Amino acid sequence: MASSWTPRQNKLFEQALALYDRETPDRWQNVAKVVGRSVEEVKRHYEILKEDVERIEHGQIPFPRYRTNTNNT
């Protein structure tokens, strides 16, 4: 069983996906290296992300309510 991803790993994952698009050779190896996870772990994390996005788009999961900063200082 894989351990939980830290917020930092998730951010690195997002940044690596933006940097290494689907046309990039060895995309998953590059993403795994940036995040510090195995290729299998990053591929699975990507599949979970895609499933979550699909659920949100189909209205199965509500959009998160983010705190807004009412002070513009």
C-alpha positions in Angstrom: 0.0 0.0 0.0 1.4 3.4 -1.0 1.8 6.1 1.6 0.0 9.3 1.4 1.2 12.1 -0.7 2.3 15.3 1.0 1.1 18.7 -0.1 4.6 19.4 -1.4 4.6 16.2 -3.4 1.2 17.0 -4.9 2.5 20.5 -5.9 5.6 19.0 -7.4 3.4 16.5 -9.2 1.2 19.2 -10.7 4.3 21.2 -11.8 5.9 18.2 -13.3 2.8 17.3 -15.3 2.8 20.9 -16.7 6.5 20.6 -17.6 6.4 17.1 -19.0 3.3 16.8 -21.2 2.2 13.7 -22.9 4.5 14.3 -25.9 7.6 14.2 -23.6 9.7 11.1 -24.0 10.0 9.2 -20.7 7.3 11.5 -19.2 6.5 9.2 -16.2 10.2 8.7 -15.4 10.7 12.4 -15.4 7.7 13.1 -13.2 8.7 10.3 -10.8 12.1 11.8 -10.4 10.8 15.3 -9.7 8.3 14.0 -7.1 10.5 11.3 -5.5 8.1 8.5 -6.2 8.1 5.4 -8.4 6.8 5.4 -11.9 4.0 3.2 -10.9 3.0 5.5 -8.0 2.9 8.6 -10.3 0.9 6.8 -12.9 -1.6 5.7 -10.3 -1.8 9.1 -8.8 -2.5 10.5 -12.3 -5.3 8.0 -12.8 -6.9 9.0 -9.5 -6.6 12.7 -10.5 -8.3 12.0 -13.8 -11.1 10.1 -12.0 -11.6 13.0 -9.6 -11.8 15.6 -12.4 -14.3 13.4 -14.2 -16.5 13.1 -11.1 -16.3 16.9 -10.5 -17.2 17.6 -14.2 -20.2 15.3 -13.9 -21.4 17.0 -10.7 -20.7 13.9 -8.5 -18.3 15.9 -6.3 -19.0 19.5 -5.4 -16.4 22.1 -6.1 -14.4 22.8 -2.9 -15.2 26.0 -1.1 -12.0 28.0 -0.8 -11.5 30.6 1.9 -11.3 34.0 0.4 -9.3 36.8 1.7 -11.7 39.7 2.4 -8.9 42.0 3.4 -7.1 43.4 0.3 -4.1 44.4 2.3 
